[in-house]
Amino acid sequence: MGKLFDRTILITGGAGFIGSHVVRLFVKKYPDYRIINLDKLTYAGNLANLTDISHEANYTFVKGDIIDSEFINKVFLDYKIDSVIHLAAESHVDRSITNPLEFVMTNVVGTVNLLNAARKAWGDFKSDKNLFYHISTDEVYGTLGETGLFTEETPYDPHSPYSASKASSDHFVRAYFDTYKLPVVISNCSNNYGSFHFPEKLIPLSINNIKNMKSIPIYGKGENIRDWLFVEDHASAIDVIFHKAKTGETYNIGGNNEWKNIDLINLLCTIMDKKLNRPQGTSASLITYVKDRAGHDMRYAIDSSKLQRELGWSPSLKFEQGLEKTVDWYLANEEWLKNVTSGEYLKFYEQQYVAR
């Protein structure tokens, strides 16, 4: 007879950037929890992100698509899921502009399928283990002027198909709490950075391009401002919210690190020149300004004081520290980066993963 676990948690999108950090944290920190990692393994899902915990006794990987409602219901039944941490999402703004329907299907329909499966599996929600934790983004709030911060009370004002799809999924989660009393919690995070980030996003793309002496594309004049959150800090916040939050609540998670894109890239160039023993200014010479993205929000900034005040979480790293740590990881993991940029990682599931 197998080990009895205190909880069985379904983590969706657990082979992705943020998801893999959450899976790793929960698997290592909570040996009495069974972690079911559900991922479709699209271009951004990579099981090589989790080789260090793939054979742990409390970890199981399941390949599948959240838009398949019959499959999702079976997962809940087969594994007796008692709680969900929902990270699976299409998240790249440029891709959403090209193919918005894909974002509607995964981010909206997929979320509703999971909500329905939870309702069906959990009955009258009397178990204190039942929780549907939905991970969202600060982009649902739209854009800020030169001052001010997004709070949990900020009205939604999405400007891209991506943020519109995430806003819609947030509304469905809240509706299921109000209508069906499904125990839910939501968090909205700022821009994440760190290890295992797919190199279509600004920081890993720039690191890879600098390493290979390729141009660094910067939208517009590089004046867009983002609040940057170290991914391991985000995972720790998710841990705290999952265990301590009151159902029905929303929490913003931010790094308190506002940077203009161009200032961020200049800092990254300085770090890369130092790490690669190149003359200062070598990397900065690669900066190339490109036509601005449609619907590009000017500034995001998160007020995470509610999370800090009520649940006691705070970010552990300043951006300069986290960025240098991130650069060190990418330079030390050239094989991972090479496999991701070449597409070799797509073969990992078939070649390396042994299902249990």
Secondary structure, DSSP 8 states (H G I E B T S, - for coil): -----SEEEEEETTTSHHHHHHHHHHHHH-TTEEEEEEE---TT--GGGGTTTTT-TTEEEEE--TT-HHHHHHHHHHHT--EEEE------HHHHHH-HHHHIIIIIIHHHHHHHHHHHHHTT---TT-EEEEEEEGGGG----SS--B-TT------SHHHHHHHHHHHHHHHHHHHH---EEEEEE-EEESTT--TTSHHHHHHHHHHTT--EEEETTS--EEEEEEHHHHHHHHHHHHHH--TT-EEEE--S-EEEHHHHHHHHHHHHHHHTT--TTTTGGGEEEE---TT--SB--B--HHHHHHH-------HHHHHHHHHHHHHH-HHHHHHHHHTGGGGHHHHH----
